[in-house]
Amino acid sequence: MKLFFDTNLSTKLVKRLEKVYPDSTHAEFENLDEESDLVIWNFCKENSFTIVTKDKDYFDLSSIYGSPPKVILIRSGNCPTETIEKLLLDNIENITLMHQADKIHCLFLH
């Protein structure tokens, strides 16, 4: 499963999580850090990425369009990168289940 980290998350997450989530990327690495949510949504859909973000707008898009892409919404407020890394590692099973479930489009982590 490939994760796409939105601009509101650290680029360091890609390297830190590469063993568990290989082929993941960040908006900045794809020159999408200045693009609209819909442009990013379509990029992730076309390239089989799951969006990881703190931006509720992606939840709204998933409510309208369904998936793909799937969305992981981080709801822990301002927190260090290590906290987000731990959330994604501690929830591998939940993330995998969401990814496999046709009717689940968004996963909230906090």
PyMOL commands that place a pseudoatom at each C-alpha (Angstrom):
pseudoatom trace, name=CA, resn=MET, resi=1, chain=A, elem=C, hetatm=0, pos=[0.000, 0.000, 0.000]
pseudoatom trace, name=CA, resn=LYS, resi=2, chain=A, elem=C, hetatm=0, pos=[1.369, 3.384, -1.046]
pseudoatom trace, name=CA, resn=LEU, resi=3, chain=A, elem=C, hetatm=0, pos=[0.754, 6.466, 1.053]
pseudoatom trace, name=CA, resn=PHE, resi=4, chain=A, elem=C, hetatm=0, pos=[0.634, 10.040, -0.207]
pseudoatom trace, name=CA, resn=PHE, resi=5, chain=A, elem=C, hetatm=0, pos=[1.485, 12.564, 2.509]
pseudoatom trace, name=CA, resn=ASP, resi=6, chain=A, elem=C, hetatm=0, pos=[-0.262, 15.897, 2.157]
pseudoatom trace, name=CA, resn=THR, resi=7, chain=A, elem=C, hetatm=0, pos=[1.581, 19.203, 2.517]
pseudoatom trace, name=CA, resn=ASN, resi=8, chain=A, elem=C, hetatm=0, pos=[0.449, 19.571, 6.139]
pseudoatom trace, name=CA, resn=LEU, resi=9, chain=A, elem=C, hetatm=0, pos=[2.649, 16.594, 7.110]
pseudoatom trace, name=CA, resn=SER, resi=10, chain=A, elem=C, hetatm=0, pos=[6.417, 16.263, 7.202]
pseudoatom trace, name=CA, resn=THR, resi=11, chain=A, elem=C, hetatm=0, pos=[8.353, 14.981, 4.196]
pseudoatom trace, name=CA, resn=LYS, resi=12, chain=A, elem=C, hetatm=0, pos=[10.399, 12.943, 6.701]
pseudoatom trace, name=CA, resn=LEU, resi=13, chain=A, elem=C, hetatm=0, pos=[7.529, 10.467, 7.029]
pseudoatom trace, name=CA, resn=VAL, resi=14, chain=A, elem=C, hetatm=0, pos=[8.254, 8.988, 3.588]
pseudoatom trace, name=CA, resn=LYS, resi=15, chain=A, elem=C, hetatm=0, pos=[11.756, 7.863, 4.574]
pseudoatom trace, name=CA, resn=ARG, resi=16, chain=A, elem=C, hetatm=0, pos=[10.823, 6.897, 8.136]
pseudoatom trace, name=CA, resn=LEU, resi=17, chain=A, elem=C, hetatm=0, pos=[7.995, 4.620, 6.986]
pseudoatom trace, name=CA, resn=GLU, resi=18, chain=A, elem=C, hetatm=0, pos=[9.487, 3.234, 3.767]
pseudoatom trace, name=CA, resn=LYS, resi=19, chain=A, elem=C, hetatm=0, pos=[9.943, -0.305, 5.144]
pseudoatom trace, name=CA, resn=VAL, resi=20, chain=A, elem=C, hetatm=0, pos=[6.272, -0.594, 6.076]
pseudoatom trace, name=CA, resn=TYR, resi=21, chain=A, elem=C, hetatm=0, pos=[4.767, 1.603, 3.349]
pseudoatom trace, name=CA, resn=PRO, resi=22, chain=A, elem=C, hetatm=0, pos=[7.104, 1.283, 0.350]
pseudoatom trace, name=CA, resn=ASP, resi=23, chain=A, elem=C, hetatm=0, pos=[6.690, 3.510, -2.703]
pseudoatom trace, name=CA, resn=SER, resi=24, chain=A, elem=C, hetatm=0, pos=[5.012, 6.226, -0.655]
pseudoatom trace, name=CA, resn=THR, resi=25, chain=A, elem=C, hetatm=0, pos=[5.528, 9.877, -1.495]
pseudoatom trace, name=CA, resn=HIS, resi=26, chain=A, elem=C, hetatm=0, pos=[4.842, 13.426, -0.394]
pseudoatom trace, name=CA, resn=ALA, resi=27, chain=A, elem=C, hetatm=0, pos=[3.058, 16.274, -2.196]
pseudoatom trace, name=CA, resn=GLU, resi=28, chain=A, elem=C, hetatm=0, pos=[6.318, 18.215, -2.316]
pseudoatom trace, name=CA, resn=PHE, resi=29, chain=A, elem=C, hetatm=0, pos=[8.168, 15.343, -4.033]
pseudoatom trace, name=CA, resn=GLU, resi=30, chain=A, elem=C, hetatm=0, pos=[5.502, 15.251, -6.764]
pseudoatom trace, name=CA, resn=ASN, resi=31, chain=A, elem=C, hetatm=0, pos=[5.458, 19.048, -7.226]
pseudoatom trace, name=CA, resn=LEU, resi=32, chain=A, elem=C, hetatm=0, pos=[1.880, 19.102, -5.948]
pseudoatom trace, name=CA, resn=ASP, resi=33, chain=A, elem=C, hetatm=0, pos=[2.446, 21.162, -2.810]
pseudoatom trace, name=CA, resn=GLU, resi=34, chain=A, elem=C, hetatm=0, pos=[0.814, 24.220, -4.393]
pseudoatom trace, name=CA, resn=GLU, resi=35, chain=A, elem=C, hetatm=0, pos=[-2.031, 22.340, -6.101]
pseudoatom trace, name=CA, resn=SER, resi=36, chain=A, elem=C, hetatm=0, pos=[-5.687, 22.165, -5.105]
pseudoatom trace, name=CA, resn=ASP, resi=37, chain=A, elem=C, hetatm=0, pos=[-7.128, 19.299, -3.103]
pseudoatom trace, name=CA, resn=LEU, resi=38, chain=A, elem=C, hetatm=0, pos=[-8.981, 18.069, -6.190]
pseudoatom trace, name=CA, resn=VAL, resi=39, chain=A, elem=C, hetatm=0, pos=[-5.783, 17.932, -8.281]
pseudoatom trace, name=CA, resn=ILE, resi=40, chain=A, elem=C, hetatm=0, pos=[-4.106, 15.929, -5.513]
pseudoatom trace, name=CA, resn=TRP, resi=41, chain=A, elem=C, hetatm=0, pos=[-7.205, 13.717, -5.201]
pseudoatom trace, name=CA, resn=ASN, resi=42, chain=A, elem=C, hetatm=0, pos=[-7.075, 12.877, -8.914]
pseudoatom trace, name=CA, resn=PHE, resi=43, chain=A, elem=C, hetatm=0, pos=[-3.315, 12.256, -8.820]
pseudoatom trace, name=CA, resn=CYS, resi=44, chain=A, elem=C, hetatm=0, pos=[-3.762, 9.805, -5.938]
pseudoatom trace, name=CA, resn=LYS, resi=45, chain=A, elem=C, hetatm=0, pos=[-6.678, 8.108, -7.676]
pseudoatom trace, name=CA, resn=GLU, resi=46, chain=A, elem=C, hetatm=0, pos=[-4.726, 7.665, -10.910]
pseudoatom trace, name=CA, resn=ASN, resi=47, chain=A, elem=C, hetatm=0, pos=[-1.601, 6.411, -9.107]
pseudoatom trace, name=CA, resn=SER, resi=48, chain=A, elem=C, hetatm=0, pos=[-3.181, 4.168, -6.435]
pseudoatom trace, name=CA, resn=PHE, resi=49, chain=A, elem=C, hetatm=0, pos=[-2.143, 6.205, -3.401]
pseudoatom trace, name=CA, resn=THR, resi=50, chain=A, elem=C, hetatm=0, pos=[-3.916, 6.442, -0.053]
pseudoatom trace, name=CA, resn=ILE, resi=51, chain=A, elem=C, hetatm=0, pos=[-3.973, 10.074, 1.097]
pseudoatom trace, name=CA, resn=VAL, resi=52, chain=A, elem=C, hetatm=0, pos=[-2.656, 10.824, 4.591]
pseudoatom trace, name=CA, resn=THR, resi=53, chain=A, elem=C, hetatm=0, pos=[-3.640, 14.292, 5.762]
pseudoatom trace, name=CA, resn=LYS, resi=54, chain=A, elem=C, hetatm=0, pos=[-4.874, 16.558, 8.517]
pseudoatom trace, name=CA, resn=ASP, resi=55, chain=A, elem=C, hetatm=0, pos=[-7.129, 18.354, 6.021]
pseudoatom trace, name=CA, resn=LYS, resi=56, chain=A, elem=C, hetatm=0, pos=[-10.836, 17.588, 6.557]
pseudoatom trace, name=CA, resn=ASP, resi=57, chain=A, elem=C, hetatm=0, pos=[-11.527, 18.581, 2.937]
pseudoatom trace, name=CA, resn=TYR, resi=58, chain=A, elem=C, hetatm=0, pos=[-10.314, 15.138, 1.832]
pseudoatom trace, name=CA, resn=PHE, resi=59, chain=A, elem=C, hetatm=0, pos=[-12.937, 13.527, 4.061]
pseudoatom trace, name=CA, resn=ASP, resi=60, chain=A, elem=C, hetatm=0, pos=[-15.500, 15.713, 2.311]
pseudoatom trace, name=CA, resn=LEU, resi=61, chain=A, elem=C, hetatm=0, pos=[-14.210, 14.584, -1.096]
pseudoatom trace, name=CA, resn=SER, resi=62, chain=A, elem=C, hetatm=0, pos=[-14.398, 10.937, -0.033]
pseudoatom trace, name=CA, resn=SER, resi=63, chain=A, elem=C, hetatm=0, pos=[-18.004, 11.510, 1.110]
pseudoatom trace, name=CA, resn=ILE, resi=64, chain=A, elem=C, hetatm=0, pos=[-18.856, 12.898, -2.320]
pseudoatom trace, name=CA, resn=TYR, resi=65, chain=A, elem=C, hetatm=0, pos=[-16.817, 10.650, -4.613]
pseudoatom trace, name=CA, resn=GLY, resi=66, chain=A, elem=C, hetatm=0, pos=[-16.165, 7.527, -2.562]
pseudoatom trace, name=CA, resn=SER, resi=67, chain=A, elem=C, hetatm=0, pos=[-12.878, 5.838, -3.288]
pseudoatom trace, name=CA, resn=PRO, resi=68, chain=A, elem=C, hetatm=0, pos=[-10.321, 5.441, -4.658]
pseudoatom trace, name=CA, resn=PRO, resi=69, chain=A, elem=C, hetatm=0, pos=[-8.388, 7.079, -3.250]
pseudoatom trace, name=CA, resn=LYS, resi=70, chain=A, elem=C, hetatm=0, pos=[-8.803, 6.085, 0.359]
pseudoatom trace, name=CA, resn=VAL, resi=71, chain=A, elem=C, hetatm=0, pos=[-8.116, 8.745, 3.011]
pseudoatom trace, name=CA, resn=ILE, resi=72, chain=A, elem=C, hetatm=0, pos=[-6.384, 8.542, 6.379]
pseudoatom trace, name=CA, resn=LEU, resi=73, chain=A, elem=C, hetatm=0, pos=[-7.373, 11.623, 8.359]
pseudoatom trace, name=CA, resn=ILE, resi=74, chain=A, elem=C, hetatm=0, pos=[-5.037, 12.454, 11.245]
pseudoatom trace, name=CA, resn=ARG, resi=75, chain=A, elem=C, hetatm=0, pos=[-7.148, 14.055, 13.988]
pseudoatom trace, name=CA, resn=SER, resi=76, chain=A, elem=C, hetatm=0, pos=[-4.492, 14.561, 16.656]
pseudoatom trace, name=CA, resn=GLY, resi=77, chain=A, elem=C, hetatm=0, pos=[-4.068, 18.316, 16.202]
pseudoatom trace, name=CA, resn=ASN, resi=78, chain=A, elem=C, hetatm=0, pos=[-0.615, 19.829, 16.239]
pseudoatom trace, name=CA, resn=CYS, resi=79, chain=A, elem=C, hetatm=0, pos=[1.800, 17.082, 17.120]
pseudoatom trace, name=CA, resn=PRO, resi=80, chain=A, elem=C, hetatm=0, pos=[5.356, 16.025, 16.345]
pseudoatom trace, name=CA, resn=THR, resi=81, chain=A, elem=C, hetatm=0, pos=[6.186, 13.943, 13.283]
pseudoatom trace, name=CA, resn=GLU, resi=82, chain=A, elem=C, hetatm=0, pos=[7.080, 11.065, 15.611]
pseudoatom trace, name=CA, resn=THR, resi=83, chain=A, elem=C, hetatm=0, pos=[3.479, 10.953, 16.845]
pseudoatom trace, name=CA, resn=ILE, resi=84, chain=A, elem=C, hetatm=0, pos=[2.119, 10.636, 13.313]
pseudoatom trace, name=CA, resn=GLU, resi=85, chain=A, elem=C, hetatm=0, pos=[4.733, 8.009, 12.505]
pseudoatom trace, name=CA, resn=LYS, resi=86, chain=A, elem=C, hetatm=0, pos=[3.662, 6.020, 15.583]
pseudoatom trace, name=CA, resn=LEU, resi=87, chain=A, elem=C, hetatm=0, pos=[-0.033, 6.352, 14.654]
pseudoatom trace, name=CA, resn=LEU, resi=88, chain=A, elem=C, hetatm=0, pos=[0.646, 4.938, 11.188]
pseudoatom trace, name=CA, resn=LEU, resi=89, chain=A, elem=C, hetatm=0, pos=[2.765, 2.099, 12.549]
pseudoatom trace, name=CA, resn=ASP, resi=90, chain=A, elem=C, hetatm=0, pos=[0.392, 1.216, 15.396]
pseudoatom trace, name=CA, resn=ASN, resi=91, chain=A, elem=C, hetatm=0, pos=[-2.569, 1.123, 12.987]
pseudoatom trace, name=CA, resn=ILE, resi=92, chain=A, elem=C, hetatm=0, pos=[-1.128, -1.012, 10.186]
pseudoatom trace, name=CA, resn=GLU, resi=93, chain=A, elem=C, hetatm=0, pos=[-3.871, -3.579, 10.666]
pseudoatom trace, name=CA, resn=ASN, resi=94, chain=A, elem=C, hetatm=0, pos=[-6.671, -0.977, 10.593]
pseudoatom trace, name=CA, resn=ILE, resi=95, chain=A, elem=C, hetatm=0, pos=[-5.139, 0.745, 7.577]
pseudoatom trace, name=CA, resn=THR, resi=96, chain=A, elem=C, hetatm=0, pos=[-4.871, -2.573, 5.736]
pseudoatom trace, name=CA, resn=LEU, resi=97, chain=A, elem=C, hetatm=0, pos=[-8.492, -3.437, 6.557]
pseudoatom trace, name=CA, resn=MET, resi=98, chain=A, elem=C, hetatm=0, pos=[-9.659, -0.026, 5.324]
pseudoatom trace, name=CA, resn=HIS, resi=99, chain=A, elem=C, hetatm=0, pos=[-7.647, -0.448, 2.143]
pseudoatom trace, name=CA, resn=GLN, resi=100, chain=A, elem=C, hetatm=0, pos=[-9.290, -3.841, 1.464]
pseudoatom trace, name=CA, resn=ALA, resi=101, chain=A, elem=C, hetatm=0, pos=[-12.856, -2.820, 2.343]
pseudoatom trace, name=CA, resn=ASP, resi=102, chain=A, elem=C, hetatm=0, pos=[-14.969, -1.576, -0.550]
pseudoatom trace, name=CA, resn=LYS, resi=103, chain=A, elem=C, hetatm=0, pos=[-17.361, 0.401, 1.647]
pseudoatom trace, name=CA, resn=ILE, resi=104, chain=A, elem=C, hetatm=0, pos=[-14.798, 2.163, 3.868]
pseudoatom trace, name=CA, resn=HIS, resi=105, chain=A, elem=C, hetatm=0, pos=[-13.392, 5.304, 2.282]
pseudoatom trace, name=CA, resn=CYS, resi=106, chain=A, elem=C, hetatm=0, pos=[-11.825, 7.123, 5.226]
pseudoatom trace, name=CA, resn=LEU, resi=107, chain=A, elem=C, hetatm=0, pos=[-10.028, 6.163, 8.427]
pseudoatom trace, name=CA, resn=PHE, resi=108, chain=A, elem=C, hetatm=0, pos=[-9.714, 8.592, 11.340]
pseudoatom trace, name=CA, resn=LEU, resi=109, chain=A, elem=C, hetatm=0, pos=[-6.583, 8.285, 13.474]
pseudoatom trace, name=CA, resn=HIS, resi=110, chain=A, elem=C, hetatm=0, pos=[-6.061, 10.164, 16.742]
for i in range(1, 110): cmd.bond("trace and resi %d" % i, "trace and resi %d" % (i + 1))
show_as sticks, trace
zoom trace
